[in-house]
Amino acid sequence: MARRILVGRVLAAVSTHHASQRRSLPPRAVQRIVSRRVVRVERHAKHQHIVLDDGGIVAVHFRMNGDWSLANAGDPLPAYARIVFATTDGLRLCLVDSRALCTATYHAPGAPPMLALGPEPDALTPGLLQDALARRTGPIKTVLLDQRVVAGLGNIYVAEALWRARIHPAHRACALSERQLQALVRGITAAIADGFARQGRYRAGLRDRPFKVYDREGQPCQRCRASVARMTQAGRSTYWCPGCQGRR
């Protein structure tokens, strides 16, 4: 949404609506952003970089559930609006986050953000994945949440990708076979594509494109009809199918 709304427009104002966002984007940074034209928006995993016409960058990090919401000038702000980017032609793009964990930081021209990220899903190959997992002895589910392994995989996408690849979420990451690595790359690609087909980043569009396994505890697996199970890994809920995601 940010790319569609902001590119080519001039930012008339930027406002922060929570203490944590004011710390990450203080008034002196806002002054550098206002009156600049947006030339492009780049995606880097759970980050978006809003590139300005002078080379400065506003780096947005969505964290767990940040998302964009569009409003017109004069409309009430959406619930949990944390940062609002207003354009000179009357649009307001709002970064919303019920947990207030999202951030936006300003980076001056010539000093871009430094991100420690693995390959993007569209550039991932079984060989690259094998190299990234070679020394990882933890469960594949939690290992894939590390953005240094594959950029852009969150809790939902990992669960969906492992279901598609028929891999148990507790399988040791470094022990995946060549066939499993190939299946996992296909699963990651398909899960990301399915996510992009929905409107918004998370929940919108679920009626038309329901998740395969995520948040479906107790419901029948769409592939083998066994009951979807849930367990906790590293403090996060993991959804999986005991019928077709065996340990071997």
N, C-alpha and C positions, 0 to 999 in steps of 0.2 A: 504493500500500500504506500509506503514512504516514497518509493521510486515513482509510482504513478502520480502521486499528489505533489511532491516537492520539486522534482527536477524541472528546471527552467523558471521557477518562481523565486521571488525575492522575499526574504524573511523580514517581516515588519516588527515582530516582537517575539521574545522567548520568555516564558514565565515558569517558575518552579513552584510546586504546591505541597511540598513536604520537606522537612528538615534535612533528610538524607540526600535528597536531590539538590537542595541548595548548597550542600557541602561539595557535591561532585561537580556542580555547575554554578559557581559563584557569580556575583554581578559583574566582576571584571571580565569573565569569560563571555557572559551574555553580550557585553558591549562589543566584543570582537565578532560576534555572530550576526547581530542585527544589521540590516541593510545589505547583506551579502546575498548573492544569487546562488542557488543550489545547482551544480553542474552534473552531478551524478550521485547515486546511492549504491554502495557496494555491500554485499552480504558476505560475512565471514563467520560461519557457524552461528552462534547465538548473538552475534554482534552485527550491527549495521553501521557503516561509515557514511555520513552525510558530508560529501565533499563540496566545499564552497569555492566561489570563483577566484579567490585569492590563494587557494591551495590549503587553507585551513580545513580541519576535519572535526566534525562532531561525531564522536564514537558512542553509539548507543548499545548498551548491554541489557538484553531482556531478562536475564537471570531465569527464574523458574517459570513465571507466568505473565511477564510483561507483554503488552500487545499494543497495536495502534488502533485509535478510534477517530473517525473524522467528524467534525462539527463545523457549522457555519458561524461566522461572527454574529454575536447576539444570542445564539443558542446556549442553553445551560450546559456547563461542562459535564461530561460523563462521570459516573461514579468512579472514584479512585484515580482521577486524572492526576498525574504526578508532574509531568512536564508538558507544556503546550507550545507548539511552534505555530505562530500565526503568520500568514502570507499577506502581501500587500493587496491582493485581490479578494480578501475576505474569507479565506479558508483557515481552519484551525485543525492541525493534526496533533492529537493528544496521545501521549504515552501513558497508558493506564496499567496499574498493577496493584491488586488488592493487598499484597504483602509489602509494597514499597521497597522492593529489593532492586528494581531496575535502576540503571544509572545512565547519565549522558555526561561525557567529558569533552572538553575542547582541547584540540591539539593544533598548535600554531603551524603556519606554512614551513615545510622542511623538517618537521618533527612528528612524523606519523606515529600512530599507536603501534606498539610492539606486541604482537600476539604469538603466544606459544601454542600453535595449533597443528594438528595432523592434517593429512590430505582431506579435501572436500569429498563428499560422497560421489560426485560425478567424475572425480579423478581417481577413485579408489580401484585397485586391482587386487586379486588374490595374493600376488607377490608382495605388494606394499603392506597389506594387512598381516601377512605372515611375519614380515620383518618387525612390524609394530608390536606383535603379540609374542615374539620369540622368547622374551625374558619375563613375561607376565604370567605368574603362577596363580593369580586370583581367579575368581569365577568370571566367566566371559561377560555376564550382564554388567557387573560393576566396572570391569576393565573398559568396556566400550563407553561408559559415561565419562571417561577421562578424555577431554578434548584434544589432548596431545596424541591420542591414538587415531581417532577420526573426528574431524571437525563437524559440529552441528548435530550430533546425536544426543537427544535428551532421553528421559525415562520412557516416554511414550514410543519414540521411534525405535529404541533398542528392543523393547518388548515385542513390537510388531515385527521387526526384522528377524529376531530369533524364532518367533513362531513360523514365519515364512520359511526359514532355513531348517526347521525341525530340530533345533539345537536346545538342549536343556540349559536354562540360565545359570546353573551352578557348574556347568562343564568348565574344566580348567582351560584358561585362555590359550596357553602355549601348547596344549595337547590337541588342538583341532586338526583334523586330517585335511589333506588337500581338497577332497571333495566337500568337506564342511566349509572350508574357507571360500570356495567358489559359490556354494549355496548362500553363505552369509553375505557376500558382496552383492549377490542378486537380491537378497532379502532387504538389505539396507537401501539399495537403489529403489526398489519397489515401495518400501515404507515411506521414504522421503517424497517420492512422486505422489503417493496417495495423500500425504499430508499437504503438499502444495496445491492439490486439487480442491481442497476445502477452502472456504473463505475464512480469512483470519488465520491465526497460528495454531489454535488448539481446538476449542469446542465447537465453533460455528460449523455448520454443514454436516453434523454427525447424523442427522436424519437421513440424508441422501448417501453418505459414505461412512457407515459405522466402522469403528475399529474392529480388527480381526480378533484381538485377544485382550487388549488393554481395557481395564475397568469393567470386565465381563465375568467377574468371579461368580461361580455357580451356574452360569449359562452354558448351553451346549457349544462345544467347539464347532466352528463353521466347516471344519474339514473332517473330523472323525466322530463328532457328537459326544465325546467325553466331556465331563464338567470342567470348565476352566477353573484353575486354582490360583491362589494368591499366597505369596510369602514375602517376607521382609529381607532385603539385602542392603547393607550399608545405610540403613534407615529409610530406604525407599521401598514402595510397594512394587513387587514384581508379579506380573500376570503371565501364566503359562499353561499349557495343556499337558496333563500327565499322559494322555493317550498317544500323542504324536510328537512330543518333545522329550523322548527318553534320554537317559544319561549316556547311552551308547548309540 
